[in-house]
Amino acid sequence: MLIRSLVFVVMFVLSVAAMTTFAAGDPARGEELRGECSDCHGEDGLGDEEYPRLAGKDENYLLEQMRLIKKGERSEKAEMMLWFFEDLEDQDLEDLAAYYASLEAD
């Protein structure tokens, strides 16, 4: 019975791990790509009253949000960013997410 329970637990953990997407971005390359992001979110990624902070947020969260924006599945306000995301590949999004996640969120 113990072996059967252990097998179940291991299978469950492996299935959860297989469903989880982990970002694998390069922060240095993300810094190179941030160009237009800085116009609204600031050079430091801290945003302001109108634009959200990106600095220090979870890398996987940022990546998922950028993927949703690129698909047009975010709010109307996010639609203003579609033009920026249309030429970016998934690796570019991963790099941007890694960059912003690496910043201090003072």
LUMNULO-498455 format. One record per atom (N, C-alpha, C): residue number from 1; x, y, z. Coordinates in steps of 0.05 Angstrom, whole numbers, plus 5000, padded with zeros to 4 digits. Example, Ala and Ser with C-alpha at 12.3 -4.5 7.8 and 13.67 -1.06 7.14 Angstrom:
+-----+------+------+------+
| num |    X |    Y |    Z |
+-----+------+------+------+
|   1 | 5264 | 4886 | 5156 |
|   1 | 5246 | 4910 | 5156 |
|   1 | 5264 | 4934 | 5156 |
|   2 | 5257 | 4955 | 5142 |
|   2 | 5273 | 4979 | 5143 |
|   2 | 5258 | 5001 | 5157 |
+-----+------+------+------+
***
This chain:
+-----+------+------+------+
| num |    X |    Y |    Z |
+-----+------+------+------+
|   1 | 5016 | 4976 | 5000 |
|   1 | 5000 | 5000 | 5000 |
|   1 | 5017 | 5025 | 5000 |
|   2 | 5039 | 5025 | 5015 |
|   2 | 5057 | 5048 | 5017 |
|   2 | 5069 | 5053 | 4989 |
|   3 | 5078 | 5033 | 4975 |
|   3 | 5089 | 5036 | 4948 |
|   3 | 5069 | 5048 | 4929 |
|   4 | 5045 | 5039 | 4931 |
|   4 | 5023 | 5049 | 4914 |
|   4 | 5019 | 5079 | 4919 |
|   5 | 5019 | 5087 | 4944 |
|   5 | 5015 | 5115 | 4952 |
|   5 | 5039 | 5132 | 4942 |
|   6 | 5063 | 5122 | 4945 |
|   6 | 5086 | 5136 | 4935 |
|   6 | 5086 | 5140 | 4905 |
|   7 | 5078 | 5119 | 4891 |
|   7 | 5076 | 5121 | 4862 |
|   7 | 5055 | 5142 | 4854 |
|   8 | 5033 | 5143 | 4868 |
|   8 | 5012 | 5163 | 4862 |
|   8 | 5023 | 5191 | 4867 |
|   9 | 5037 | 5195 | 4889 |
|   9 | 5048 | 5221 | 4896 |
|   9 | 5068 | 5230 | 4875 |
|  10 | 5086 | 5212 | 4867 |
|  10 | 5106 | 5218 | 4847 |
|  10 | 5093 | 5225 | 4821 |
|  11 | 5073 | 5210 | 4812 |
|  11 | 5060 | 5215 | 4787 |
|  11 | 5045 | 5242 | 4788 |
|  12 | 5033 | 5249 | 4811 |
|  12 | 5020 | 5274 | 4814 |
|  12 | 5040 | 5297 | 4811 |
|  13 | 5062 | 5296 | 4825 |
|  13 | 5082 | 5317 | 4825 |
|  13 | 5093 | 5320 | 4796 |
|  14 | 5098 | 5298 | 4783 |
|  14 | 5109 | 5300 | 4755 |
|  14 | 5088 | 5312 | 4736 |
|  15 | 5063 | 5306 | 4740 |
|  15 | 5042 | 5317 | 4722 |
|  15 | 5039 | 5347 | 4727 |
|  16 | 5041 | 5356 | 4752 |
|  16 | 5039 | 5384 | 4758 |
|  16 | 5063 | 5398 | 4746 |
|  17 | 5087 | 5387 | 4749 |
|  17 | 5111 | 5399 | 4739 |
|  17 | 5110 | 5401 | 4708 |
|  18 | 5099 | 5381 | 4695 |
|  18 | 5097 | 5381 | 4666 |
|  18 | 5079 | 5403 | 4656 |
|  19 | 5058 | 5411 | 4672 |
|  19 | 5039 | 5431 | 4664 |
|  19 | 5049 | 5459 | 4669 |
|  20 | 5069 | 5462 | 4686 |
|  20 | 5079 | 5488 | 4693 |
|  20 | 5099 | 5499 | 4673 |
|  21 | 5095 | 5523 | 4664 |
|  21 | 5113 | 5536 | 4646 |
|  21 | 5132 | 5554 | 4661 |
|  22 | 5157 | 5550 | 4658 |
|  22 | 5177 | 5566 | 4671 |
|  22 | 5191 | 5584 | 4650 |
|  23 | 5192 | 5609 | 4656 |
|  23 | 5206 | 5628 | 4639 |
|  23 | 5236 | 5622 | 4640 |
|  24 | 5249 | 5626 | 4617 |
|  24 | 5278 | 5621 | 4616 |
|  24 | 5291 | 5644 | 4600 |
|  25 | 5286 | 5668 | 4610 |
|  25 | 5295 | 5691 | 4595 |
|  25 | 5323 | 5700 | 4603 |
|  26 | 5334 | 5717 | 4585 |
|  26 | 5360 | 5729 | 4589 |
|  26 | 5356 | 5759 | 4596 |
|  27 | 5360 | 5767 | 4621 |
|  27 | 5356 | 5794 | 4629 |
|  27 | 5372 | 5815 | 4613 |
|  28 | 5396 | 5808 | 4606 |
|  28 | 5413 | 5827 | 4591 |
|  28 | 5400 | 5833 | 4563 |
|  29 | 5391 | 5812 | 4550 |
|  29 | 5378 | 5816 | 4524 |
|  29 | 5351 | 5830 | 4528 |
|  30 | 5337 | 5824 | 4549 |
|  30 | 5312 | 5838 | 4555 |
|  30 | 5316 | 5868 | 4558 |
|  31 | 5338 | 5876 | 4571 |
|  31 | 5344 | 5904 | 4574 |
|  31 | 5348 | 5917 | 4546 |
|  32 | 5360 | 5903 | 4527 |
|  32 | 5363 | 5913 | 4500 |
|  32 | 5336 | 5917 | 4486 |
|  33 | 5317 | 5900 | 4492 |
|  33 | 5291 | 5900 | 4479 |
|  33 | 5271 | 5919 | 4491 |
|  34 | 5276 | 5929 | 4515 |
|  34 | 5256 | 5944 | 4530 |
|  34 | 5248 | 5971 | 4518 |
|  35 | 5263 | 5981 | 4499 |
|  35 | 5258 | 6007 | 4486 |
|  35 | 5232 | 6021 | 4491 |
|  36 | 5211 | 6013 | 4477 |
|  36 | 5185 | 6027 | 4479 |
|  36 | 5172 | 6022 | 4506 |
|  37 | 5179 | 6000 | 4520 |
|  37 | 5167 | 5994 | 4546 |
|  37 | 5173 | 6017 | 4565 |
|  38 | 5197 | 6027 | 4563 |
|  38 | 5206 | 6048 | 4581 |
|  38 | 5191 | 6074 | 4578 |
|  39 | 5180 | 6079 | 4554 |
|  39 | 5165 | 6103 | 4549 |
|  39 | 5142 | 6106 | 4568 |
|  40 | 5129 | 6084 | 4575 |
|  40 | 5106 | 6085 | 4593 |
|  40 | 5112 | 6075 | 4621 |
|  41 | 5127 | 6053 | 4622 |
|  41 | 5132 | 6040 | 4648 |
|  41 | 5156 | 6051 | 4662 |
|  42 | 5170 | 6070 | 4649 |
|  42 | 5193 | 6083 | 4661 |
|  42 | 5219 | 6068 | 4657 |
|  43 | 5241 | 6083 | 4658 |
|  43 | 5268 | 6071 | 4654 |
|  43 | 5274 | 6050 | 4676 |
|  44 | 5262 | 6053 | 4699 |
|  44 | 5267 | 6035 | 4721 |
|  44 | 5245 | 6014 | 4724 |
|  45 | 5225 | 6015 | 4706 |
|  45 | 5203 | 5995 | 4706 |
|  45 | 5184 | 5999 | 4729 |
|  46 | 5185 | 6022 | 4743 |
|  46 | 5168 | 6026 | 4766 |
|  46 | 5140 | 6038 | 4759 |
|  47 | 5136 | 6045 | 4733 |
|  47 | 5110 | 6055 | 4725 |
|  47 | 5103 | 6081 | 4739 |
|  48 | 5078 | 6088 | 4738 |
|  48 | 5067 | 6112 | 4752 |
|  48 | 5038 | 6108 | 4757 |
|  49 | 5023 | 6130 | 4761 |
|  49 | 4995 | 6128 | 4768 |
|  49 | 4979 | 6115 | 4745 |
|  50 | 4988 | 6119 | 4720 |
|  50 | 4974 | 6109 | 4697 |
|  50 | 4983 | 6082 | 4687 |
|  51 | 5009 | 6077 | 4689 |
|  51 | 5021 | 6052 | 4679 |
|  51 | 5032 | 6035 | 4702 |
|  52 | 5027 | 6009 | 4700 |
|  52 | 5034 | 5992 | 4723 |
|  52 | 5064 | 5987 | 4725 |
|  53 | 5072 | 5981 | 4750 |
|  53 | 5100 | 5973 | 4755 |
|  53 | 5105 | 5946 | 4743 |
|  54 | 5128 | 5943 | 4730 |
|  54 | 5137 | 5917 | 4720 |
|  54 | 5161 | 5907 | 4737 |
|  55 | 5176 | 5925 | 4748 |
|  55 | 5201 | 5918 | 4762 |
|  55 | 5195 | 5900 | 4786 |
|  56 | 5210 | 5879 | 4788 |
|  56 | 5208 | 5861 | 4811 |
|  56 | 5185 | 5842 | 4812 |
|  57 | 5168 | 5843 | 4791 |
|  57 | 5145 | 5824 | 4791 |
|  57 | 5156 | 5797 | 4783 |
|  58 | 5140 | 5776 | 4789 |
|  58 | 5147 | 5749 | 4783 |
|  58 | 5151 | 5745 | 4753 |
|  59 | 5173 | 5733 | 4745 |
|  59 | 5180 | 5729 | 4717 |
|  59 | 5159 | 5714 | 4702 |
|  60 | 5148 | 5692 | 4714 |
|  60 | 5128 | 5676 | 4700 |
|  60 | 5102 | 5692 | 4697 |
|  61 | 5095 | 5708 | 4717 |
|  61 | 5072 | 5725 | 4715 |
|  61 | 5074 | 5745 | 4692 |
|  62 | 5097 | 5759 | 4691 |
|  62 | 5102 | 5778 | 4670 |
|  62 | 5101 | 5765 | 4642 |
|  63 | 5113 | 5742 | 4640 |
|  63 | 5113 | 5727 | 4615 |
|  63 | 5084 | 5720 | 4606 |
|  64 | 5068 | 5710 | 4624 |
|  64 | 5041 | 5703 | 4618 |
|  64 | 5025 | 5727 | 4609 |
|  65 | 5028 | 5750 | 4623 |
|  65 | 5014 | 5774 | 4616 |
|  65 | 5022 | 5784 | 4588 |
|  66 | 5048 | 5783 | 4582 |
|  66 | 5057 | 5791 | 4555 |
|  66 | 5046 | 5772 | 4534 |
|  67 | 5045 | 5747 | 4539 |
|  67 | 5033 | 5728 | 4520 |
|  67 | 5004 | 5734 | 4515 |
|  68 | 4989 | 5741 | 4536 |
|  68 | 4961 | 5748 | 4534 |
|  68 | 4957 | 5774 | 4518 |
|  69 | 4975 | 5793 | 4523 |
|  69 | 4974 | 5818 | 4508 |
|  69 | 4978 | 5813 | 4478 |
|  70 | 4998 | 5797 | 4472 |
|  70 | 5005 | 5790 | 4444 |
|  70 | 4982 | 5777 | 4430 |
|  71 | 4967 | 5760 | 4445 |
|  71 | 4944 | 5746 | 4433 |
|  71 | 4919 | 5764 | 4432 |
|  72 | 4921 | 5788 | 4444 |
|  72 | 4898 | 5806 | 4445 |
|  72 | 4877 | 5798 | 4466 |
|  73 | 4886 | 5783 | 4486 |
|  73 | 4868 | 5773 | 4506 |
|  73 | 4869 | 5788 | 4533 |
|  74 | 4879 | 5812 | 4532 |
|  74 | 4880 | 5829 | 4556 |
|  74 | 4860 | 5852 | 4553 |
|  75 | 4859 | 5870 | 4572 |
|  75 | 4840 | 5892 | 4571 |
|  75 | 4844 | 5910 | 4547 |
|  76 | 4824 | 5927 | 4543 |
|  76 | 4826 | 5946 | 4521 |
|  76 | 4850 | 5964 | 4524 |
|  77 | 4856 | 5971 | 4548 |
|  77 | 4879 | 5989 | 4553 |
|  77 | 4905 | 5975 | 4544 |
|  78 | 4906 | 5949 | 4547 |
|  78 | 4930 | 5934 | 4538 |
|  78 | 4933 | 5933 | 4508 |
|  79 | 4911 | 5938 | 4494 |
|  79 | 4911 | 5937 | 4464 |
|  79 | 4931 | 5957 | 4453 |
|  80 | 4936 | 5978 | 4468 |
|  80 | 4955 | 5998 | 4458 |
|  80 | 4983 | 5987 | 4455 |
|  81 | 4988 | 5964 | 4467 |
|  81 | 5015 | 5951 | 4465 |
|  81 | 5017 | 5930 | 4443 |
|  82 | 4995 | 5924 | 4430 |
|  82 | 4995 | 5903 | 4409 |
|  82 | 5016 | 5908 | 4388 |
|  83 | 5019 | 5933 | 4379 |
|  83 | 5038 | 5939 | 4358 |
|  83 | 5066 | 5933 | 4366 |
|  84 | 5072 | 5936 | 4392 |
|  84 | 5099 | 5930 | 4402 |
|  84 | 5105 | 5900 | 4402 |
|  85 | 5084 | 5884 | 4410 |
|  85 | 5088 | 5856 | 4413 |
|  85 | 5087 | 5840 | 4386 |
|  86 | 5075 | 5852 | 4366 |
|  86 | 5070 | 5836 | 4341 |
|  86 | 5096 | 5825 | 4328 |
|  87 | 5118 | 5839 | 4331 |
|  87 | 5143 | 5829 | 4319 |
|  87 | 5161 | 5814 | 4339 |
|  88 | 5152 | 5810 | 4363 |
|  88 | 5168 | 5796 | 4383 |
|  88 | 5163 | 5766 | 4383 |
|  89 | 5184 | 5751 | 4385 |
|  89 | 5181 | 5722 | 4387 |
|  89 | 5178 | 5715 | 4417 |
|  90 | 5171 | 5690 | 4422 |
|  90 | 5167 | 5681 | 4450 |
|  90 | 5193 | 5685 | 4466 |
|  91 | 5216 | 5680 | 4454 |
|  91 | 5241 | 5684 | 4469 |
|  91 | 5245 | 5713 | 4476 |
|  92 | 5236 | 5731 | 4459 |
|  92 | 5238 | 5760 | 4465 |
|  92 | 5221 | 5766 | 4490 |
|  93 | 5197 | 5754 | 4491 |
|  93 | 5180 | 5759 | 4514 |
|  93 | 5192 | 5747 | 4539 |
|  94 | 5205 | 5724 | 4537 |
|  94 | 5218 | 5712 | 4560 |
|  94 | 5241 | 5730 | 4570 |
|  95 | 5256 | 5741 | 4551 |
|  95 | 5278 | 5759 | 4558 |
|  95 | 5268 | 5785 | 4572 |
|  96 | 5246 | 5796 | 4561 |
|  96 | 5235 | 5820 | 4574 |
|  96 | 5225 | 5814 | 4602 |
|  97 | 5212 | 5791 | 4605 |
|  97 | 5202 | 5783 | 4632 |
|  97 | 5225 | 5780 | 4651 |
|  98 | 5246 | 5767 | 4642 |
|  98 | 5269 | 5763 | 4659 |
|  98 | 5282 | 5790 | 4667 |
|  99 | 5283 | 5808 | 4649 |
|  99 | 5295 | 5834 | 4654 |
|  99 | 5279 | 5849 | 4676 |
| 100 | 5253 | 5851 | 4671 |
| 100 | 5236 | 5866 | 4690 |
| 100 | 5235 | 5852 | 4717 |
| 101 | 5235 | 5826 | 4717 |
| 101 | 5235 | 5811 | 4743 |
| 101 | 5260 | 5816 | 4759 |
| 102 | 5282 | 5821 | 4744 |
| 102 | 5308 | 5825 | 4758 |
| 102 | 5312 | 5853 | 4770 |
| 103 | 5294 | 5871 | 4763 |
| 103 | 5296 | 5899 | 4774 |
| 103 | 5286 | 5901 | 4802 |
| 104 | 5297 | 5920 | 4817 |
| 104 | 5288 | 5925 | 4844 |
| 104 | 5261 | 5940 | 4843 |
| 105 | 5244 | 5933 | 4860 |
| 105 | 5217 | 5946 | 4861 |
| 105 | 5215 | 5964 | 4885 |
| 106 | 5231 | 5985 | 4885 |
| 106 | 5232 | 6003 | 4908 |
| 106 | 5206 | 6015 | 4914 |
+-----+------+------+------+
***
